[in-house]
Amino acid sequence: MASPHISKTMTIRVLVADQHPVIRIGVENLLHTQAGIEVVGEAGDGDQAVSRTRELSPDILLLALNLPGLETMREIVNNSPETRTILLTNSISRQEIMKAVQLCASGLVLKDALIDNLTAAIRAVFAGKCWIGDHRASSLADALPAAVKEEPPPAKKNNGLTPREMEVVRCVVKGSSNRDIATHFQLSEETVKRHLSNIFEKTGVSTRLELALFAIEHQLVASDS
């Protein structure tokens, strides 16, 4: 695909595909504030990613790295060759980069750095460049030697969260509202807010999106939560 010229009036159309609802919502809220970028749809699994990409023909597909198989990506590439894919990942290692190259992706962005890097990554990839981690690259393959980083050290088990707080974290990752959580556990919404305040303090985050990303990155929830 030829590199498009980005004008002030051009809108970059984005599709978000991730199994975690709170990440899809968080990404949409993040991009909603960015001029010239529009989230046109979302998908919760690989099949939806294929069908929604075919239906909507987005400029950029934001796709969780653990969501697609090779066949899924082949379908997307074959059916929607104009769409560029940025993979969202929990870590960047040689293995992840090689998988991105195999899947014909144009970028890799760390889930715990979405707020810092996602907008720049989208604009770079839309302009025909590649993006890996926190910087632009000529290609993912060329960036491979310099981009491999050490894996983050394992977090302390549960980060001091109580069993109830862990249950609340799992609900947040699933996209549940305070009211949903209160109803599910037969609590008041004020009690849920207190739990969230304690959780934010223990994990060092300040928003629900950051909490969901933290929980997934540090494996506080199962990958299919």
MARPA-366281 format. One line per 2 residues: number of its first residue (from 1); their letters; for each residue x, y, z of N, C-alpha, C. Coordinates in Angstrom, 1 decimal. Layout:
residues N
NUM> A> X,Y,Z,X,Y,Z,X,Y,Z  ...
end
This chain:
residues 225
1> MA> 0.8,-1.2,0.0,0.0,0.0,0.0,0.9,1.2,0.0  0.6,2.2,-0.9,1.4,3.4,-0.9,1.2,4.2,0.4
3> SP> 2.2,4.9,0.8,2.1,5.7,2.0,1.2,6.9,1.7  0.1,7.0,2.5,-0.8,8.1,2.3,-0.3,9.4,2.8
5> HI> -0.7,10.5,2.1,-0.4,11.8,2.6,-1.4,12.2,3.6  -1.0,12.6,4.8,-1.9,12.9,5.9,-2.2,14.4,5.9
7> SK> -3.4,14.7,5.6,-3.8,16.1,5.6,-4.6,16.4,6.9  -4.8,17.7,7.1,-5.5,18.1,8.3,-6.9,17.6,8.4
9> TM> -7.5,17.3,7.2,-8.9,16.9,7.1,-9.1,15.4,7.1  -8.0,14.6,6.9,-8.0,13.2,6.8,-8.2,12.5,8.1
11> TI> -9.2,11.6,8.2,-9.4,10.9,9.4,-8.9,9.4,9.3  -8.1,9.0,10.3,-7.6,7.7,10.4,-8.6,6.8,11.0
13> RV> -9.2,5.8,10.3,-10.2,4.9,10.8,-9.6,3.7,11.5  -10.0,3.4,12.8,-9.3,2.4,13.6,-10.4,1.4,14.1
15> LV> -10.0,0.1,14.0,-10.8,-1.0,14.6,-10.0,-1.6,15.7  -10.6,-1.8,16.9,-9.9,-2.3,18.1,-10.4,-3.8,18.3
17> AD> -9.4,-4.7,18.4,-9.7,-6.1,18.6,-8.9,-6.6,19.8  -9.6,-6.8,20.9,-9.0,-7.4,22.1,-10.1,-8.1,22.9
19> QH> -9.7,-9.2,23.5,-10.7,-10.0,24.2,-11.2,-9.4,25.5  -10.4,-8.3,26.0,-10.8,-7.7,27.3,-11.6,-6.4,27.0
21> PV> -12.9,-6.4,27.4,-13.8,-5.2,27.1,-13.2,-3.9,27.6  -12.6,-4.0,28.8,-12.2,-2.7,29.4,-11.0,-2.1,28.6
23> IR> -10.2,-2.9,27.9,-9.2,-2.4,27.1,-9.7,-1.8,25.8  -10.7,-2.5,25.2,-11.4,-1.9,24.1,-12.0,-0.5,24.4
25> IG> -12.7,-0.5,25.5,-13.3,0.8,25.9,-12.3,1.8,26.2  -11.2,1.4,26.9,-10.2,2.4,27.3,-9.5,3.0,26.1
27> VE> -9.2,2.1,25.1,-8.5,2.6,23.9,-9.4,3.5,23.1  -10.7,3.2,23.0,-11.7,4.0,22.4,-11.7,5.4,23.0
29> NL> -11.8,5.4,24.4,-11.8,6.7,25.1,-10.5,7.5,24.9  -9.4,6.8,24.8,-8.1,7.5,24.6,-8.1,8.1,23.2
31> LH> -8.5,7.3,22.2,-8.4,7.8,20.9,-9.5,8.9,20.5  -10.6,8.9,21.3,-11.7,9.8,21.1,-11.2,11.2,21.2
33> TQ> -10.1,11.4,22.0,-9.6,12.8,22.3,-8.6,13.2,21.3  -8.2,12.3,20.3,-7.2,12.6,19.4,-7.8,13.1,18.0
35> AG> -7.4,14.3,17.6,-7.9,14.8,16.4,-7.4,14.0,15.2  -8.4,13.7,14.3,-8.0,13.0,13.1,-8.0,11.5,13.2
37> IE> -8.4,10.9,14.4,-8.5,9.5,14.6,-9.9,9.1,15.0  -10.5,8.1,14.4,-11.8,7.7,14.8,-11.9,6.2,14.9
39> VV> -12.4,5.7,16.1,-12.6,4.3,16.3,-13.9,3.9,15.6  -13.9,3.1,14.6,-15.1,2.8,13.8,-15.8,1.5,14.3
41> GE> -15.1,0.7,15.1,-15.7,-0.6,15.6,-14.7,-1.3,16.5  -15.2,-2.5,17.0,-14.4,-3.3,17.9,-14.7,-4.7,17.7
43> AG> -13.8,-5.6,18.1,-14.0,-7.1,18.0,-13.4,-7.7,19.3  -14.1,-8.8,19.7,-13.7,-9.5,20.9,-12.9,-10.8,20.7
45> DG> -12.9,-11.3,19.4,-12.1,-12.5,19.2,-11.6,-12.5,17.7  -10.9,-13.5,17.3,-10.3,-13.6,16.0,-11.3,-13.6,14.9
47> DQ> -12.4,-14.3,15.0,-13.4,-14.4,14.0,-14.0,-13.0,13.8  -14.3,-12.3,14.9,-14.9,-11.0,14.8,-13.9,-10.0,14.1
49> AV> -12.7,-10.2,14.5,-11.6,-9.3,13.9,-11.6,-9.4,12.4  -11.8,-10.7,11.9,-11.8,-10.9,10.4,-13.0,-10.3,9.8
51> SR> -14.2,-10.6,10.4,-15.5,-10.1,9.8,-15.6,-8.6,9.9  -15.2,-8.0,11.0,-15.4,-6.6,11.2,-14.4,-5.8,10.3
53> TR> -13.2,-6.4,10.1,-12.2,-5.7,9.2,-12.7,-5.8,7.8  -13.3,-6.9,7.4,-13.8,-7.0,6.0,-15.0,-6.0,5.9
55> EL> -15.8,-5.9,6.9,-17.0,-5.1,6.8,-16.7,-3.6,6.8  -15.8,-3.2,7.7,-15.5,-1.8,7.9,-14.3,-1.2,7.1
57> SP> -13.4,-2.1,6.7,-12.2,-1.6,5.9,-11.5,-0.5,6.7  -11.1,-0.7,7.9,-10.4,0.3,8.7,-9.0,0.6,8.1
59> DI> -8.5,1.8,8.3,-7.1,2.0,8.0,-6.1,1.3,8.9  -6.5,1.2,10.2,-5.6,0.6,11.2,-6.4,-0.4,12.0
61> LL> -5.9,-1.6,12.1,-6.4,-2.6,13.0,-5.5,-2.8,14.2  -6.1,-2.5,15.4,-5.3,-2.7,16.7,-5.7,-4.1,17.2
63> LA> -4.8,-5.0,17.2,-5.1,-6.4,17.4,-4.3,-7.0,18.6  -4.9,-7.5,19.6,-4.2,-8.2,20.7,-3.3,-9.3,20.1
65> LN> -2.0,-9.3,20.5,-1.1,-10.3,19.9,-1.5,-11.7,20.2  -2.1,-12.0,21.3,-2.5,-13.4,21.6,-3.9,-13.8,21.0
67> LP> -4.5,-12.8,20.3,-5.8,-13.1,19.8,-5.8,-13.9,18.4  -4.9,-13.5,17.5,-5.0,-14.2,16.2,-4.1,-15.4,16.1
69> GL> -4.5,-16.3,15.2,-3.6,-17.3,14.7,-3.1,-16.9,13.4  -2.2,-17.7,12.8,-1.7,-17.3,11.5,-2.8,-17.3,10.4
71> ET> -3.7,-18.3,10.5,-4.8,-18.3,9.5,-5.7,-17.1,9.6  -5.9,-16.6,10.9,-6.7,-15.4,11.0,-6.1,-14.2,10.3
73> MR> -4.8,-14.0,10.6,-4.1,-12.9,10.0,-4.0,-13.1,8.4  -3.9,-14.3,8.0,-3.9,-14.5,6.5,-5.2,-14.1,5.9
75> EI> -6.3,-14.4,6.6,-7.6,-13.9,6.1,-7.7,-12.4,6.1  -7.2,-11.8,7.1,-7.3,-10.3,7.2,-6.5,-9.7,6.1
77> VN> -5.3,-10.2,5.9,-4.4,-9.7,4.8,-5.0,-9.9,3.5  -5.5,-11.1,3.2,-6.1,-11.4,1.9,-7.4,-10.7,1.6
79> NS> -8.2,-10.5,2.6,-9.5,-9.9,2.4,-9.5,-8.3,2.6  -8.5,-7.8,3.3,-8.4,-6.4,3.6,-7.0,-5.9,3.4
81> PE> -6.4,-6.0,2.2,-5.0,-5.7,2.1,-4.7,-4.2,2.4  -5.6,-3.3,2.4,-5.4,-1.9,2.6,-5.2,-1.6,4.1
83> TR> -5.7,-2.5,5.0,-5.6,-2.3,6.4,-4.3,-2.7,7.0  -3.7,-1.8,7.8,-2.4,-2.1,8.4,-2.7,-2.5,9.9
85> TI> -1.9,-3.4,10.4,-2.2,-4.0,11.7,-1.1,-3.6,12.7  -1.5,-3.1,13.9,-0.6,-2.9,15.0,-1.0,-3.9,16.1
87> LL> -0.1,-4.7,16.5,-0.3,-5.7,17.5,-0.1,-5.1,18.9  -1.1,-5.4,19.8,-1.0,-4.9,21.2,-0.4,-6.1,22.0
89> TN> 0.6,-5.9,22.8,1.3,-7.0,23.5,1.7,-6.6,24.9  1.9,-7.6,25.7,2.3,-7.4,27.1,3.8,-7.3,27.3
91> SI> 4.5,-7.7,26.3,6.0,-7.6,26.4,6.5,-7.6,25.0  7.7,-7.1,24.8,8.4,-7.1,23.5,9.7,-7.9,23.6
93> SR> 9.7,-9.1,23.0,10.9,-9.9,23.0,11.1,-10.3,21.5  12.2,-11.1,21.3,12.5,-11.5,20.0,11.4,-12.4,19.5
95> QE> 10.8,-13.2,20.3,9.7,-14.1,19.9,8.5,-13.3,19.4  8.1,-12.2,20.2,7.0,-11.4,19.8,7.2,-10.7,18.5
97> IM> 8.4,-10.2,18.3,8.7,-9.5,17.1,8.7,-10.4,15.9  9.3,-11.6,16.1,9.3,-12.6,15.0,7.8,-13.0,14.6
99> KA> 7.0,-13.1,15.6,5.6,-13.4,15.4,4.9,-12.2,14.6  5.2,-11.0,15.0,4.7,-9.9,14.3,5.1,-9.8,12.8
101> VQ> 6.3,-10.1,12.6,6.8,-10.2,11.2,6.1,-11.3,10.4  5.9,-12.5,11.1,5.2,-13.6,10.4,3.8,-13.2,10.1
103> LC> 3.1,-12.4,11.0,1.7,-12.0,10.8,1.6,-10.8,9.9  2.7,-10.4,9.4,2.6,-9.2,8.4,2.1,-7.9,9.1
105> AS> 2.4,-7.8,10.4,2.0,-6.6,11.2,2.9,-5.4,10.8  2.5,-4.2,11.1,3.3,-3.0,10.9,3.7,-2.4,12.2
107> GL> 3.3,-3.0,13.3,3.8,-2.4,14.6,3.5,-3.2,15.8  4.2,-2.9,16.9,4.0,-3.6,18.2,3.9,-2.5,19.2
109> VL> 2.9,-2.5,20.0,2.8,-1.5,21.1,2.5,-2.2,22.4  3.3,-1.8,23.4,3.1,-2.4,24.8,1.8,-2.0,25.4
111> KD> 1.0,-2.9,25.9,-0.3,-2.6,26.5,-0.1,-1.6,27.7  1.0,-1.8,28.4,1.1,-0.9,29.6,1.7,0.5,29.2
113> AL> 1.9,0.7,27.9,2.3,2.1,27.5,1.4,2.6,26.4  0.2,2.2,26.4,-0.8,2.7,25.4,-1.0,4.2,25.4
115> ID> -1.1,4.7,26.6,-1.3,6.1,26.8,-0.2,6.9,26.2  1.0,6.4,26.4,2.2,7.2,25.9,2.5,7.0,24.4
117> NL> 2.2,5.9,23.9,2.7,5.6,22.5,1.7,5.3,21.4  0.4,5.0,21.8,-0.5,4.5,20.8,-0.8,5.5,19.7
119> TA> -1.1,6.7,20.1,-1.4,7.7,19.0,-0.3,7.9,18.1  1.0,8.0,18.6,2.1,8.1,17.7,2.3,6.9,16.8
121> AI> 2.1,5.7,17.4,2.2,4.5,16.6,1.2,4.5,15.4  -0.1,4.8,15.7,-1.1,4.8,14.7,-0.7,5.8,13.6
123> RA> -0.3,7.0,13.9,0.0,8.0,12.9,1.2,7.5,12.1  2.2,6.9,12.7,3.4,6.5,12.0,3.1,5.3,11.1
125> VF> 2.3,4.4,11.5,1.9,3.2,10.7,1.0,3.7,9.5  0.1,4.6,9.8,-0.7,5.1,8.7,0.1,5.8,7.7
127> AG> 1.2,6.4,8.1,2.1,7.1,7.1,3.0,6.2,6.4  2.9,4.9,6.7,3.7,3.9,5.9,4.9,3.5,6.7
129> KC> 5.1,3.9,7.9,6.3,3.5,8.7,5.9,2.3,9.5  6.9,1.8,10.3,6.6,0.7,11.3,6.8,1.3,12.7
131> WI> 6.3,0.6,13.7,6.5,1.1,15.1,6.7,-0.1,16.0  7.7,0.0,16.9,8.0,-1.0,17.8,8.3,-0.5,19.2
133> GD> 7.5,-0.9,20.2,7.8,-0.4,21.5,7.4,1.0,21.7  8.5,1.9,21.7,8.2,3.3,21.9,8.9,4.2,20.8
135> HR> 9.2,3.6,19.6,9.8,4.4,18.6,9.4,3.9,17.2  9.6,4.7,16.2,9.3,4.4,14.8,10.5,3.7,14.3
137> AS> 10.2,2.8,13.3,11.2,2.0,12.7,11.0,1.9,11.2  12.0,1.6,10.4,11.8,1.4,9.0,11.1,0.1,8.7
139> SL> 11.4,-0.9,9.5,10.7,-2.2,9.4,10.9,-2.9,10.7  10.0,-3.8,11.0,10.1,-4.6,12.2,11.3,-5.5,12.1
141> AD> 11.6,-6.1,11.0,12.7,-7.0,10.9,14.0,-6.2,11.1  14.2,-5.0,10.6,15.4,-4.2,10.8,15.5,-3.8,12.2
143> AL> 14.4,-3.6,12.9,14.5,-3.1,14.3,14.7,-4.3,15.3  14.7,-5.5,14.8,14.7,-6.7,15.7,15.9,-6.6,16.7
145> PA> 17.1,-6.5,16.2,18.3,-6.5,17.2,18.2,-5.5,18.3  17.8,-4.3,17.9,17.9,-3.2,18.9,16.6,-3.2,19.8
147> AV> 15.6,-3.8,19.4,14.3,-3.7,20.1,14.1,-4.7,21.2  14.9,-5.8,21.2,14.7,-6.8,22.2,15.0,-6.3,23.6
149> KE> 14.1,-6.4,24.5,14.3,-5.9,25.9,14.1,-7.0,26.9  14.7,-6.8,28.0,14.6,-7.8,29.1,13.1,-7.8,29.6
151> EP> 12.7,-9.0,29.9,11.3,-9.1,30.5,11.2,-8.5,31.8  10.1,-7.8,32.2,10.0,-7.2,33.5,10.0,-8.3,34.6
153> PP> 10.6,-7.9,35.8,10.6,-8.9,36.8,9.2,-9.2,37.3  9.0,-10.5,37.8,7.7,-10.8,38.2,7.2,-10.0,39.4
155> AK> 6.0,-9.7,39.4,5.4,-8.9,40.5,5.2,-9.7,41.7  5.2,-9.1,42.9,4.9,-9.8,44.1,3.5,-10.4,44.0
157> KN> 3.3,-11.6,44.5,2.1,-12.3,44.3,0.9,-11.5,44.8  0.0,-11.2,43.9,-1.3,-10.5,44.2,-1.0,-9.0,44.6
159> NG> 0.2,-8.6,44.7,0.5,-7.2,45.1,-0.2,-6.8,46.4  -0.3,-7.7,47.3,-1.0,-7.4,48.6,-2.5,-7.3,48.5
161> LT> -3.1,-7.6,47.4,-4.5,-7.5,47.3,-5.2,-8.6,48.1  -6.3,-8.3,48.7,-7.1,-9.3,49.4,-7.9,-10.1,48.4
163> PR> -8.5,-11.3,48.8,-9.3,-12.1,47.9,-10.4,-11.3,47.3  -11.1,-10.5,48.1,-12.2,-9.7,47.6,-11.7,-8.7,46.5
165> EM> -10.6,-8.0,46.8,-10.0,-7.1,45.9,-9.6,-7.7,44.6  -9.1,-9.0,44.7,-8.8,-9.7,43.5,-10.0,-10.0,42.6
167> EV> -11.2,-10.3,43.3,-12.4,-10.5,42.6,-12.8,-9.2,41.9  -12.7,-8.1,42.6,-13.0,-6.8,41.9,-12.1,-6.5,40.7
169> VR> -10.8,-6.8,40.8,-9.9,-6.7,39.7,-10.4,-7.5,38.5  -10.8,-8.7,38.7,-11.2,-9.6,37.7,-12.5,-9.0,37.0
171> CV> -13.4,-8.4,37.8,-14.6,-7.8,37.2,-14.2,-6.6,36.4  -13.2,-5.8,36.9,-12.8,-4.6,36.1,-12.3,-5.0,34.8
173> VK> -11.5,-6.0,34.7,-10.9,-6.5,33.5,-12.0,-7.0,32.5  -13.0,-7.5,33.0,-14.2,-8.0,32.2,-15.0,-6.8,31.7
175> GS> -14.8,-5.6,32.3,-15.5,-4.4,31.8,-16.7,-4.1,32.7  -16.8,-4.7,33.9,-18.0,-4.5,34.7,-17.9,-3.1,35.3
177> SN> -19.1,-2.5,35.5,-19.2,-1.2,36.1,-19.3,-1.3,37.7  -19.1,-0.2,38.4,-19.3,-0.3,39.9,-20.6,-0.9,40.3
179> RD> -21.6,-0.5,39.5,-23.0,-1.0,39.9,-23.1,-2.5,39.6  -22.4,-3.0,38.5,-22.4,-4.4,38.2,-21.7,-5.2,39.3
181> IA> -20.6,-4.7,39.7,-19.8,-5.3,40.7,-20.6,-5.4,42.1  -21.2,-4.2,42.4,-22.0,-4.2,43.7,-23.1,-5.2,43.6
183> TH> -23.8,-5.3,42.5,-24.9,-6.2,42.4,-24.4,-7.7,42.5  -23.3,-8.0,41.8,-22.8,-9.3,41.8,-22.4,-9.8,43.1
185> FQ> -21.8,-9.0,43.9,-21.3,-9.4,45.2,-22.2,-8.9,46.4  -23.3,-8.3,46.0,-24.3,-7.9,47.0,-23.6,-6.9,48.0
187> LS> -23.0,-5.9,47.4,-22.3,-4.8,48.1,-22.9,-3.5,47.7  -22.6,-2.4,48.5,-23.0,-1.1,48.1,-22.0,-0.6,47.1
189> EE> -22.4,0.4,46.3,-21.5,1.0,45.3,-20.3,1.7,46.1  -20.7,2.3,47.2,-19.6,3.0,48.0,-18.6,2.0,48.5
191> TV> -19.0,0.8,48.8,-18.0,-0.3,49.2,-17.1,-0.6,48.1  -17.7,-0.8,46.9,-16.9,-1.1,45.7,-15.9,0.1,45.4
193> KR> -16.3,1.3,45.6,-15.4,2.4,45.4,-14.3,2.4,46.3  -14.5,2.0,47.6,-13.5,1.9,48.6,-12.5,0.8,48.2
195> HL> -13.0,-0.4,47.7,-12.2,-1.4,47.2,-11.3,-0.9,46.1  -11.9,-0.2,45.2,-11.1,0.3,44.0,-10.0,1.3,44.5
197> SN> -10.3,2.1,45.4,-9.4,3.0,46.0,-8.2,2.3,46.6  -8.5,1.3,47.4,-7.4,0.5,48.0,-6.6,-0.2,46.9
199> IF> -7.2,-0.8,45.9,-6.6,-1.5,44.8,-5.6,-0.5,44.0  -6.1,0.7,43.7,-5.3,1.7,43.0,-4.1,2.0,43.8
201> EK> -4.2,2.1,45.1,-3.1,2.5,46.0,-2.1,1.3,46.0  -2.5,0.1,46.1,-1.6,-1.0,46.2,-0.9,-1.3,44.9
203> TG> -1.6,-1.0,43.7,-1.0,-1.3,42.4,-0.3,-0.1,41.8  -0.5,1.1,42.4,0.1,2.3,41.8,-0.5,2.8,40.6
205> VS> -1.8,2.4,40.3,-2.5,2.9,39.1,-3.5,4.0,39.5  -4.1,4.7,38.5,-5.0,5.7,38.9,-6.3,5.6,38.1
207> TR> -6.4,4.7,37.1,-7.6,4.6,36.3,-8.0,3.1,36.2  -9.2,2.9,35.8,-9.7,1.5,35.5,-8.9,0.9,34.4
209> LE> -8.6,1.6,33.3,-7.8,1.1,32.2,-6.4,0.7,32.6  -5.8,1.6,33.4,-4.4,1.3,33.9,-4.5,0.0,34.8
211> LA> -5.5,-0.1,35.6,-5.7,-1.3,36.4,-5.8,-2.6,35.6  -6.6,-2.5,34.6,-6.8,-3.7,33.7,-5.5,-4.1,33.0
213> LF> -4.8,-3.1,32.5,-3.5,-3.3,31.9,-2.5,-3.9,32.9  -2.5,-3.4,34.1,-1.6,-3.8,35.1,-1.9,-5.3,35.5
215> AI> -3.2,-5.6,35.6,-3.6,-7.0,36.0,-3.2,-8.0,34.9  -3.4,-7.6,33.7,-3.1,-8.5,32.6,-1.5,-8.7,32.5
217> EH> -0.8,-7.6,32.5,0.6,-7.6,32.4,1.3,-8.4,33.5  0.7,-8.3,34.8,1.3,-9.0,35.9,0.6,-10.3,36.2
219> QL> -0.3,-10.8,35.3,-0.9,-12.0,35.4,-1.7,-12.2,36.7  -2.4,-11.1,37.1,-3.3,-11.2,38.2,-4.6,-11.9,37.8
221> VA> -4.9,-11.9,36.5,-6.1,-12.6,36.0,-5.6,-13.6,34.9  -6.5,-14.6,34.7,-6.2,-15.6,33.7,-6.3,-14.9,32.3
223> SD> -5.6,-15.4,31.3,-5.5,-14.8,30.0,-6.9,-14.7,29.3  -7.8,-15.6,29.7,-9.1,-15.6,29.1,-10.2,-15.0,29.9
225> S> -9.8,-14.2,31.0,-10.7,-13.5,31.8,-11.5,-12.5,31.1
end
